[in-house]
């Protein structure tokens, strides 16, 4: 059978390959300092992009600290860069960025430090660059499985090693950051999707533990990796009391929100912010006092702080911790901070050519009868608001969803949250997408879909409206992301599970 010119053009469009460099860095030493009660002196966070990088011998990487901030969202005043270990040089550009150039040494790790200052308060941040012809784990890797979930708030992976790795890993890799750096090619041309400032072509996870297998003289090791929420889940807090106004027995400040509590815990009770980025939004729902219960972990306490404000907390695939207003209840605030990936302002909808297949899940729009929210106002009044979904108005059919223990500035705002959440719970569609090479869709990425046209060889699904399905277009949210790797072929695919964001306002 001969190929038509159209067949050949289609094959060329889908040609892809990648080179993967996998690097194990030295273990992180985690600290968990005490913090005395009393008035809080707010200190900044130093945010560096990238935290971990790979380059060739004599190569260079530019590090940016321009996202560094102090509560609530104020940029820092100055940046000072210095070398901690390794062989290389730092060029400070004077604008919050610096370029690290590696020496001619064969391979190694160059560690740098950035100190940011806001007023008289400072914060340290560290970044690491591995240099060499290949990664120090490249020749040992035989398999990678990688996925992230927004509900769980993080990413997990397994890496299978075959061979001797004791010169690279300490204690089977426990608490060692693992960098997965991909060099990607479309039709033979390298395209790494934006470079290192947003490092779309990299993944950073921590090794939690290992499984050792041996059978009939053969052996291999599977490393289990995770974004660093696992270590925050092992840092257990005592009771921590917060209060507005100067009080010696409390952590006190002039004004207070639950996200301020999260900021304080992450900045003062762990060195996580020195090794990974922390990005928290400025929430407006204030409260006069707040207590973190004894026995809570850092991870549980910080997530709970966000849930009180109808927020969402998750880690992206670089270990950066993000706390934002939940798009399923506070969409206007969410989109003002996050923005979208594919939309009319960013190149249009997700290209059909990027899709291998899709599975459209059609749900009921009348699943939830009503949403009732209960909250405490800044004056400590109890607010209760309930909204009925559009599709079930005037009936008694559907679930009643109740969310309690919220903190909200006023009843009108709480009612708006209930309205949007009811609409979200009754959204009509979820979708599974299988796509070709790329990294632009992250956990919590919002994107547009075109009116999906099914493959002509199979015909159009008779339950769809002609060649399209209804409710296409804006406001899809990536809830799950996973990658399937084929090192033998030098190819991969990725899978996205997304839900429709139906945004309803009155």
C-alpha positions in Angstrom: 0.0 0.0 0.0 1.4 3.4 -1.0 1.2 6.5 1.2 -0.6 9.6 0.0 1.0 13.0 0.4 -1.6 13.7 3.1 -0.5 10.5 5.0 3.1 11.7 4.8 2.2 15.2 6.0 0.3 13.8 8.9 3.1 11.5 10.0 5.6 14.4 9.8 3.4 16.6 12.0 3.4 13.9 14.7 7.1 13.0 14.6 8.6 13.5 18.0 11.4 12.3 20.1 13.1 13.3 23.4 16.4 13.0 25.3 16.0 12.6 29.0 18.7 13.6 31.6 18.0 12.4 35.1 20.0 13.7 37.9 20.1 12.9 41.7 21.2 15.9 43.8 22.5 15.7 47.4 20.0 15.0 50.2 18.2 18.0 51.7 18.7 18.5 55.4 15.2 19.6 56.7 15.0 21.8 59.8 11.9 22.5 61.9 12.7 25.4 64.2 10.6 26.7 67.1 9.2 30.2 66.9 8.4 32.2 70.1 5.0 33.7 70.5 4.4 37.4 70.4 4.3 40.0 67.7 5.1 38.6 64.3 7.9 40.3 62.3 6.9 39.4 58.8 9.9 38.2 56.6 10.0 37.6 52.9 10.2 34.4 50.8 13.0 34.0 48.3 11.6 32.4 45.1 14.1 31.1 42.6 13.4 29.7 39.1 14.8 27.2 38.5 15.7 25.6 41.8 17.4 22.6 40.1 18.8 22.6 36.6 21.0 20.6 34.2 23.5 22.0 31.7 26.5 20.8 29.8 30.1 21.4 31.0 30.9 25.0 30.3 27.2 25.7 29.8 25.2 28.4 31.6 21.8 28.8 33.2 20.0 32.0 34.2 18.3 32.0 37.6 15.5 34.5 38.3 14.5 35.7 41.8 12.0 38.3 40.6 9.0 36.5 42.0 10.3 36.9 45.6 7.8 38.7 47.8 6.8 39.7 51.4 3.3 39.5 52.8 0.9 40.1 51.3 2.2 40.3 47.7 4.8 43.0 47.8 8.0 42.5 45.7 11.3 42.6 47.6 13.8 45.4 47.3 17.1 43.8 46.5 18.9 40.6 45.6 22.4 39.4 46.5 23.9 36.3 44.8 26.8 34.2 46.0 28.6 30.9 45.4 28.2 28.2 48.0 29.9 25.1 46.4 31.1 23.8 43.1 33.0 25.3 40.2 31.5 28.2 38.2 30.9 31.9 38.2 27.9 34.2 38.8 27.0 37.3 36.7 24.5 39.5 38.6 22.4 41.4 36.0 21.1 43.8 38.7 17.5 43.1 37.9 16.8 40.1 40.1 18.4 37.6 37.7 21.8 36.1 37.5 23.6 33.9 35.0 25.6 31.0 36.3 28.4 29.8 34.0 30.0 26.4 34.7 33.7 25.8 34.6 35.3 23.2 32.3 35.3 20.5 35.0 33.8 17.2 33.7 30.8 17.0 36.0 29.5 18.2 39.3 27.0 20.3 41.2 27.2 24.1 41.5 25.2 25.5 44.5 24.4 29.1 44.7 22.6 31.3 47.3 20.4 34.3 46.8 19.5 36.7 49.7 16.5 38.9 49.1 15.7 42.0 51.3 12.5 43.8 52.0 13.0 46.8 54.3 15.3 45.3 56.9 14.0 41.7 56.6 15.8 39.1 54.6 15.3 35.6 53.2 17.7 33.0 51.9 17.2 30.8 48.8 19.3 28.1 47.3 19.6 26.8 43.7 21.5 23.8 42.3 22.9 23.2 38.8 24.2 19.8 37.7 26.7 20.0 34.8 28.1 17.2 32.6 27.5 15.4 29.3 24.8 13.2 30.8 22.8 13.0 34.0 24.3 10.9 36.8 21.4 8.5 36.7 20.9 8.3 32.9 22.5 4.9 32.3 20.7 3.3 35.2 17.1 4.2 34.3 14.9 1.6 32.6 11.4 2.9 33.4 9.5 6.0 34.6 5.9 6.4 35.7 4.8 9.9 36.6 1.4 11.5 37.6 -0.1 14.4 39.5 -3.5 15.0 41.1 -5.0 18.3 42.2 -7.2 16.9 44.9 -4.3 15.2 46.6 -2.2 18.4 46.0 1.0 16.8 44.6 2.8 14.5 42.2 4.2 11.0 42.5 6.5 9.0 40.3 8.4 5.7 40.3 11.8 5.2 38.6 13.3 1.8 38.0 17.1 1.5 38.3 19.2 -1.3 36.9 22.9 -1.3 37.9 25.1 0.0 40.7 24.0 3.4 42.0 25.7 3.6 45.3 28.1 6.3 44.0 25.1 8.5 43.1 22.5 7.8 45.8 22.9 8.0 49.6 20.9 5.6 51.6 18.8 4.5 48.6 18.1 8.1 47.7 16.1 9.2 50.7 15.3 12.9 50.6 17.4 13.4 47.5 15.9 15.7 44.9 15.6 14.0 41.5 15.6 16.2 38.4 14.0 14.9 35.2 15.2 17.2 32.4 13.9 16.6 28.9 15.3 17.9 25.6 12.4 17.6 23.2 12.3 17.6 19.4 9.5 18.2 16.9 10.4 17.0 13.4 14.1 17.0 14.3 14.1 20.6 15.7 14.6 21.1 19.5 11.8 22.9 21.3 12.0 23.0 25.1 8.8 25.0 25.6 10.0 28.3 27.0 13.4 27.5 28.5 14.3 27.6 32.2 12.5 30.8 33.5 9.3 28.7 33.5 11.3 25.4 33.1 8.4 23.6 31.3 10.8 20.8 30.2 11.7 19.8 33.8 10.3 17.9 36.8 11.6 17.9 40.3 10.6 15.3 42.9 12.0 14.0 46.1 12.9 10.3 46.8 10.7 9.0 49.7 11.8 5.4 49.8 13.1 2.5 47.7 12.1 -1.1 46.9 14.9 -3.6 46.3 14.2 -6.6 44.1 16.4 -9.6 43.4 15.6 -12.9 41.6 17.8 -15.6 40.0 20.9 -13.4 40.0 19.2 -10.4 38.6 18.3 -7.3 40.6 16.8 -3.9 40.2 15.6 -1.0 42.4 12.4 1.1 42.3 12.6 4.6 43.7 9.4 6.1 44.9 9.3 9.9 44.3 7.0 12.6 45.5 6.7 16.3 45.5 7.8 17.5 49.0 4.4 17.5 50.7 5.4 14.2 52.1 8.1 15.8 54.3 5.7 18.6 55.4 3.3 15.8 56.4 5.9 14.5 58.8 6.6 17.8 60.5 4.1 17.8 63.4 3.1 21.0 65.1 2.1 21.8 68.7 -0.8 24.1 69.4 -0.3 27.5 67.7 -2.7 30.4 68.6 -3.0 33.5 66.5 -4.7 36.8 67.5 -5.1 40.3 66.2 -3.4 42.8 68.6 -0.3 42.5 70.8 -0.6 39.5 73.1 2.4 37.7 74.5 0.9 34.2 74.6 -0.3 34.3 70.9 1.3 34.9 67.6 -0.1 38.4 67.1 -0.4 40.8 64.2 -2.4 43.9 63.3 -4.6 42.0 60.9 -5.0 38.3 60.2 -6.4 35.9 57.6 -6.1 32.1 57.6 -3.7 32.4 54.7 -1.5 34.6 56.9 -1.3 31.6 59.3 -0.2 29.4 56.4 2.5 32.0 55.5 3.7 32.1 59.1 4.0 28.4 59.5 5.8 27.9 56.2 8.2 30.8 56.7 9.1 30.3 60.4 8.5 26.6 61.3 10.4 24.9 58.4 13.2 25.6 56.0 11.0 24.5 53.1 11.0 28.0 51.7 14.8 28.1 51.4 14.8 25.0 49.1 11.5 25.3 47.2 9.2 28.2 46.2 6.1 29.2 48.2 3.4 31.3 46.5 0.4 32.3 48.5 -2.3 34.8 47.5 -3.5 37.8 49.5 -6.8 36.7 50.9 -9.3 39.3 52.1 -11.3 37.3 54.6 -10.0 38.5 58.0 -10.6 37.0 61.4 -9.7 38.1 65.0 -8.2 34.8 66.1 -7.2 31.4 64.8 -5.9 28.2 66.4 -3.9 25.4 64.8 -4.7 22.2 66.7 -1.9 20.2 68.4 -0.8 17.2 66.4 -1.5 18.8 62.9 1.3 18.4 60.4 2.6 21.5 58.5 1.0 20.1 55.3 -2.4 19.5 57.0 -2.5 22.8 58.8 -1.6 24.8 55.7 -4.2 23.0 53.6 -6.8 23.6 56.3 -6.0 27.3 56.3 -6.8 27.4 52.6 -10.0 25.4 52.9 -11.3 27.9 55.5 -11.2 30.5 52.8 -12.5 28.2 50.0 -9.0 28.0 48.6 -6.9 25.3 47.1 -3.3 24.2 47.9 -1.1 22.1 45.6 2.4 21.6 44.5 3.4 21.8 40.8 5.9 19.4 39.3 8.9 21.5 40.5 7.9 21.3 44.2 6.6 24.8 44.2 3.8 25.2 46.8 0.8 27.2 45.5 -2.1 28.5 47.6 -4.9 30.2 45.6 -8.6 30.9 45.7 -10.5 27.8 44.5 -11.7 28.3 40.9 -14.9 26.3 41.6 -16.1 29.0 44.0 -13.9 32.1 43.6 -13.3 32.2 39.9 -12.8 35.9 39.3 -10.0 36.0 41.9 -8.5 32.7 40.6 -8.3 33.8 37.0 -6.9 37.2 37.9 -3.9 35.4 39.5 -3.5 32.3 37.4 -4.7 33.1 33.9 -5.2 30.5 31.2 -2.9 28.5 28.9 -4.9 28.2 25.7 -7.4 31.0 25.1 -8.1 33.8 22.7 -5.2 35.8 24.2 -2.8 32.9 24.2 -2.8 31.4 20.7 -6.4 30.2 20.7 -7.8 26.8 21.8 -5.8 23.6 22.4 -4.8 22.5 18.9 -6.6 19.5 17.5 -3.3 18.2 16.1 -2.0 17.8 19.6 -4.7 15.2 20.4 -4.3 11.5 19.9 -7.8 10.7 21.3 -10.3 11.8 23.9 -12.9 10.4 26.1 -15.8 12.7 26.9 -17.7 12.0 30.1 -21.2 13.5 30.1 -22.7 14.1 33.6 -26.0 15.2 35.0 -26.7 18.8 35.4 -29.3 18.1 38.1 -27.0 16.1 40.3 -26.9 18.7 43.1 -30.1 20.3 44.3 -28.5 23.0 46.5 -25.3 24.2 48.1 -25.3 25.6 51.6 -22.3 27.4 53.0 -21.7 28.4 56.6 -19.0 30.9 57.6 -17.7 33.2 60.3 -17.5 36.9 59.5 -14.6 39.2 60.7 -17.0 40.3 63.5 -17.5 36.6 64.5 -21.1 36.6 63.3 -22.3 33.3 61.8 -23.3 33.6 58.1 -25.4 30.9 56.3 -26.1 31.1 52.5 -27.8 28.6 50.2 -28.1 28.5 46.4 -30.0 26.2 44.1 -28.5 24.9 40.9 -30.1 26.3 37.7 -31.0 22.9 36.3 -33.0 21.8 39.4 -34.8 25.0 40.2 -38.4 24.3 41.3 -37.8 20.6 42.1 -36.8 18.6 45.1 -34.5 16.3 43.2 -30.7 16.2 43.8 -28.1 16.1 46.5 -27.8 18.8 49.2 -24.2 19.8 49.6 -23.2 21.6 52.9 -19.8 23.2 53.5 -19.1 24.4 57.0 -16.2 26.1 58.9 -15.6 28.8 56.3 -14.3 32.3 56.9 -15.8 35.0 54.7 -15.9 38.8 54.9 -19.7 39.2 54.3 -22.9 37.5 53.3 -22.9 38.7 49.7 -19.5 37.2 49.1 -20.6 33.9 50.7 -23.7 33.8 48.5 -21.6 34.4 45.4 -19.3 31.4 46.5 -22.4 29.2 46.9 -23.7 30.2 43.5 -20.5 29.4 41.7 -20.0 26.1 43.6 -23.5 24.9 42.8 -22.9 25.5 39.2 -19.5 23.8 39.3 -20.9 20.7 40.9 -23.6 20.5 38.2 -21.2 20.9 35.3 -22.1 18.7 32.4 -18.7 17.5 31.2 -15.4 16.0 32.2 -12.9 14.8 29.6 -9.8 12.6 29.3 -7.3 13.7 26.7 -4.3 11.8 25.3 -1.8 14.2 23.8 1.6 14.2 22.2 4.8 15.6 23.5 4.6 18.7 25.6 4.4 20.2 29.1 2.2 23.3 28.8 -0.7 21.8 30.7 0.1 21.6 34.5 -2.1 20.7 37.4 -4.7 23.4 37.8 -4.0 24.7 34.2 -7.1 26.3 32.7 -7.5 26.0 29.0 -9.9 26.3 26.1 -11.0 23.3 23.9 -12.2 23.7 20.4 -15.4 22.0 19.2 -13.8 18.5 19.1 -14.2 16.8 15.7 -14.0 13.0 16.0 -11.6 11.1 13.7 -13.3 10.8 10.3 -12.3 7.1 9.9 -14.6 6.3 12.8 -17.3 8.7 12.0 -18.9 11.1 14.3 -20.4 9.8 17.6 -24.2 9.9 17.1 -24.7 11.3 20.7 -22.8 14.4 19.8 -24.3 17.4 18.0 -23.1 16.7 14.5 -19.4 17.0 14.4 -19.3 18.9 17.7 -20.3 18.6 21.4 -22.0 21.4 23.2 -20.5 23.6 25.9 -17.0 23.5 24.2 -14.7 26.5 24.5 -13.4 28.1 27.7 -12.9 27.1 31.3 -11.6 23.5 31.4 -9.4 22.8 34.4 -6.7 20.1 34.5 -7.3 17.9 37.6 -5.0 15.0 36.8 -1.9 14.8 34.6 0.2 11.7 33.9 3.1 10.8 31.5 3.8 7.6 29.7 7.4 7.2 28.6 9.0 4.9 26.0 12.7 5.1 26.3 13.2 2.5 23.5 11.4 4.6 20.9 12.3 7.9 22.4 8.7 9.0 22.5 6.0 9.7 25.1 2.4 10.6 25.5 0.6 12.4 28.3 -2.9 12.1 29.7 -5.0 14.9 31.1 -8.2 14.6 33.0 -10.1 17.9 33.0 -13.4 19.1 34.3 -15.6 21.8 32.9 -15.8 25.1 34.9 -19.3 26.4 34.4 -19.2 29.9 35.9 -22.5 31.3 36.9 -23.0 34.8 38.3 -26.0 36.9 38.9 
